[in-house]
Amino acid sequence: MKNSIISNMLAMKVVNIKITILAAMLLTACDPDNFSQVVEVEIPEHEPKLVLNARFDSRAQGLDALVSNSLGILDTAQYSLFPEASVRLYIDGALFKDFQFEPEKALFFASLDEPLGNQAGLYRLEASAPGLGSVYAEQRMPRQVEIESVKVEKEGAVSEGGEKADEIQIQFTDPAGEDNYYAVRVDFLTKVSFQPGDTVEYIYPLFTSTLDQIVQQGREYEHLFSGQSFDGNRYTLSLYTEYGIDFGDPNARVKVYLFSLSREAYLYDLSLRQYSDTADNPFAEPVTVFSNIEGGYGIFALRSATEFVAPVQ
């Protein structure tokens, strides 16, 4: 009997010890420090380079470019501007424009006597600044692609949510054998007459969506896509809008812009959108914004554009 009591007491002590150890483990595990780990990463010293940003449109009668400096990820300083920098645009090796710094815009600017146009040729943009050396990038103006037709139909489409929506169909033919990239934008136009001879025209962006799987969303362009899947063929892009078109307005029209983009313009805008989408997400894969500036950072890109105005049926 005495041995049985001793055995039970020993068993209880073992149980108590196990419970004490388990409680200690649980309390230790709840310590916030056990859910974090500090890893020291040696960040290489940043070498400042020149940054050049310029995107030119074939319809532009003025060209501007931003010249700045790059900063390291731990830098707290502000970006610098370089009014004394040199910015020049060459076409097929000949100087086309020498840019001048405009303090009120904080940009380098070149005025044109007529729109830039979409003439073929090699466009080379160069920039240099004291202490940061020279940079450049080269582009070819994308071929202008004409819009063949635009059709607007009330409740002619179905939205992503399954609701009826107004449809805008845009048709064009992709040049064969080329890597072509496109973007589309739509505006709504109308005009109001207050009295004879006093008419005001209104124009505002029309928010549109699409179920077309080849279309992606960029940062500047709402609809961004490559022509590889319909190379050399006629293509119809179907957009829909759930509000914004007044079919009862006799003056209502839609204005469609079809932008032909250089490959660099396409990649830059796509990466800029991806970067902004992941900027504040610690679990997202880091995104590097596309750059084509040799010797520095930034973008030099070209686009040609066509416009088509269609009445609202």
C-alpha positions in Angstrom: 0.0 0.0 0.0 2.8 2.3 1.0 4.6 1.6 -2.3 1.5 2.3 -4.3 1.1 5.7 -2.6 4.7 6.5 -3.4 4.3 5.5 -7.0 1.2 7.7 -7.4 3.0 10.6 -5.8 6.0 10.2 -8.2 3.6 9.9 -11.2 1.9 13.1 -10.1 5.2 14.9 -9.8 6.2 13.8 -13.3 2.8 15.0 -14.7 3.3 18.3 -12.8 6.8 18.7 -14.3 5.5 18.0 -17.8 2.7 20.5 -17.4 5.2 23.1 -16.1 7.5 22.5 -19.1 4.6 22.7 -21.6 3.4 26.0 -20.0 6.9 27.4 -20.2 7.1 26.4 -23.8 3.8 28.0 -24.6 4.7 31.2 -22.8 8.0 31.3 -24.6 6.3 30.7 -27.9 4.0 33.6 -27.3 6.9 36.0 -27.0 6.7 38.3 -30.1 10.5 38.1 -30.5 10.1 34.4 -31.5 8.0 35.3 -34.5 10.7 37.7 -36.0 14.2 37.3 -37.3 16.6 40.0 -38.0 18.8 39.5 -41.0 21.5 42.0 -41.7 21.9 42.7 -45.4 24.8 44.7 -46.7 23.5 47.2 -49.3 26.1 48.3 -51.8 26.9 51.9 -52.0 24.7 53.6 -54.7 26.5 55.2 -57.7 24.4 58.2 -58.8 23.5 58.2 -62.5 21.7 60.5 -64.8 17.9 59.9 -65.2 16.3 60.9 -68.5 12.5 60.6 -69.0 10.9 61.5 -72.3 7.8 60.2 -74.1 7.0 61.8 -77.5 3.7 61.7 -79.4 3.5 62.1 -83.2 0.9 64.8 -82.7 3.0 66.9 -80.4 4.0 70.5 -81.2 6.2 70.7 -78.2 8.6 68.1 -76.7 9.6 67.9 -73.1 12.1 65.8 -71.2 13.0 65.4 -67.5 16.6 65.3 -66.5 17.4 64.3 -62.9 19.7 62.0 -60.8 19.2 58.6 -59.3 19.1 57.9 -55.6 19.8 54.9 -53.5 17.0 53.1 -51.7 18.1 54.5 -48.3 18.7 58.0 -49.6 16.5 60.7 -47.9 17.7 63.5 -50.2 15.5 65.1 -52.8 16.1 64.6 -56.5 18.2 67.2 -58.2 17.5 69.1 -61.4 20.3 70.2 -63.8 19.4 73.4 -65.6 22.9 73.4 -67.1 22.4 69.9 -68.7 22.4 69.4 -72.5 19.5 67.6 -74.2 19.4 67.0 -77.9 17.2 65.0 -80.3 18.7 63.5 -83.5 16.8 61.9 -86.4 18.9 59.7 -88.7 22.0 61.2 -87.3 21.1 64.8 -88.0 20.4 67.3 -85.1 16.6 67.8 -85.0 16.1 69.9 -81.8 18.2 71.3 -79.0 16.2 71.5 -75.8 16.1 74.5 -73.4 15.5 74.3 -69.7 12.3 75.9 -68.5 12.4 76.7 -64.7 8.6 77.0 -64.3 8.1 73.5 -65.7 11.3 72.1 -64.3 11.7 70.4 -67.7 13.7 70.7 -70.8 11.5 71.8 -73.7 11.7 72.1 -77.5 9.0 73.9 -79.5 8.1 72.6 -83.0 6.8 74.6 -85.9 4.5 71.7 -86.8 3.5 68.4 -85.2 6.4 65.9 -84.8 4.7 63.5 -87.2 5.3 59.8 -87.7 8.1 59.9 -90.2 10.2 56.8 -90.3 13.8 57.0 -89.1 16.0 56.5 -86.1 15.3 58.9 -83.2 18.2 59.3 -80.8 17.8 61.3 -77.6 21.0 62.4 -75.8 21.5 64.1 -72.5 24.5 65.0 -70.4 25.1 66.8 -67.1 28.3 67.9 -65.2 29.5 65.2 -62.9 27.1 62.6 -64.2 28.3 62.0 -67.8 26.2 61.3 -70.8 23.3 59.0 -71.5 21.2 58.2 -74.6 18.5 56.0 -76.0 17.3 55.2 -79.6 13.8 54.5 -80.9 11.9 54.1 -84.2 8.6 55.8 -84.6 5.8 53.1 -84.7 3.8 52.9 -87.9 0.5 54.8 -87.7 -2.5 52.4 -87.8 -5.8 53.8 -88.9 -9.1 53.1 -87.2 -11.4 51.6 -89.7 -14.7 51.8 -87.8 -16.2 52.6 -84.4 -19.6 51.3 -83.5 -21.5 52.4 -80.4 -24.5 50.3 -79.3 -26.8 50.8 -76.3 -26.7 47.7 -74.0 -24.8 45.8 -76.7 -22.4 44.2 -74.2 -22.4 42.3 -70.9 -20.3 43.6 -68.1 -18.0 41.4 -65.9 -20.8 41.3 -63.3 -23.3 40.0 -65.9 -25.2 43.2 -66.3 -26.1 44.8 -69.6 -23.7 47.6 -70.6 -23.2 49.9 -73.6 -20.7 48.7 -76.1 -18.0 50.4 -78.2 -16.5 48.3 -80.9 -13.2 49.5 -82.4 -11.9 47.9 -85.6 -8.5 48.2 -87.3 -6.0 46.0 -89.2 -2.6 45.1 -87.8 0.4 45.5 -90.1 1.7 42.0 -90.9 5.2 40.8 -89.9 5.8 43.4 -87.3 5.9 43.5 -83.5 3.1 46.0 -82.8 1.9 47.3 -79.5 -1.3 49.3 -78.9 -3.2 51.4 -76.4 -6.8 52.7 -76.6 -8.5 55.6 -75.0 -12.1 56.8 -75.4 -13.6 60.3 -74.8 -17.2 61.4 -74.7 -18.1 64.6 -76.7 -21.2 66.8 -76.7 -22.0 70.4 -77.3 -24.6 72.8 -75.8 -26.0 75.9 -77.5 -27.0 78.6 -75.1 -28.1 81.0 -77.8 -27.5 81.4 -81.6 -23.8 81.6 -82.2 -22.9 80.7 -78.6 -22.0 77.0 -78.5 -19.8 75.2 -75.9 -18.3 71.8 -76.6 -17.6 69.5 -73.7 -15.2 66.5 -73.7 -14.4 64.2 -70.9 -12.8 60.7 -70.5 -15.2 57.8 -70.8 -14.5 55.0 -68.3 -14.5 51.7 -70.2 -13.7 48.1 -69.4 -13.2 45.0 -71.5 -13.5 41.2 -71.2 -10.8 40.7 -73.9 -8.1 38.6 -72.4 -5.2 40.0 -74.4 -5.8 43.5 -72.9 -3.9 44.6 -69.9 -4.1 47.7 -67.7 -1.1 50.1 -67.8 -0.4 53.2 -65.7 -1.1 55.8 -68.4 -3.2 53.7 -70.7 -6.4 52.0 -69.5 -6.2 49.4 -72.3 -2.8 48.1 -73.3 -2.1 45.2 -75.6 0.2 43.5 -78.1 -0.7 42.7 -81.7 1.1 39.3 -81.7 -2.1 37.3 -81.4 -3.7 38.9 -84.5 -0.6 39.7 -86.6 -1.6 41.0 -90.0 -5.3 40.5 -89.4 -8.3 42.8 -88.8 -9.1 43.0 -85.2 -12.1 44.2 -83.3 -11.7 45.4 -79.7 -14.9 45.4 -77.7 -15.2 47.8 -74.8 -18.1 48.4 -72.5 -19.2 51.2 -70.2 -22.0 51.1 -67.6 -22.5 54.9 -67.5 -21.4 58.0 -69.3 -23.1 57.8 -72.7 -26.3 59.8 -73.1 -28.1 58.2 -76.0 -30.8 60.8 -75.8 -28.4 63.6 -76.6 -28.5 64.4 -80.4 -25.0 66.0 -80.1 -23.4 63.0 -78.4 -20.3 61.4 -79.9 -17.4 59.2 -78.9 -13.8 60.0 -79.8 -11.5 57.0 -79.9 -7.7 57.3 -79.8 -5.6 54.4 -81.1 -2.0 54.7 -80.1 0.7 52.6 -81.8 3.5 52.2 -79.2 7.1 51.4 -79.5 8.0 48.2 -77.6 9.8 50.3 -75.0 6.7 52.5 -74.4 4.6 49.3 -73.9 7.0 47.7 -71.5 7.5 50.9 -69.5 3.8 51.6 -69.0 3.1 48.0 -68.1 5.9 47.8 -65.5 5.0 51.2 -64.1 1.5 49.8 -63.3 2.9 46.6 -61.8 5.3 48.6 -59.7 2.5 50.8 -58.3 0.3 47.8 -57.6 3.0 46.1 -55.5 4.7 49.2 -53.9 3.0 48.8 -50.5 2.6 45.0 -50.5 5.4 43.3 -48.4 4.4 39.9 -49.8 4.5 40.8 -53.5 7.4 40.1 -55.8 9.5 43.3 -56.3 9.0 44.9 -59.7 11.7 46.8 -61.6 10.4 49.6 -63.7 11.6 49.1 -67.3 14.4 51.4 -68.5 16.1 51.8 -71.9 18.5 54.6 -71.1 22.1 53.6 -71.9 24.5 54.7 -69.2 21.7 55.8 -66.8 18.0 55.2 -66.0 14.7 56.3 -67.4 12.7 56.0 -70.6 12.7 57.3 -74.1 9.6 56.2 -75.9 7.6 57.1 -79.0 4.0 56.7 -80.0 1.9 57.6 -83.1 -1.8 58.2 -82.8 -5.0 58.2 -84.9 -8.4 59.5 -83.9 -11.9 58.5 -84.9 -15.1 60.3 -84.0 -18.4 58.3 -84.1 -21.9 59.3 -83.5 -23.9 57.7 -80.7 -26.8 55.7 -82.2 
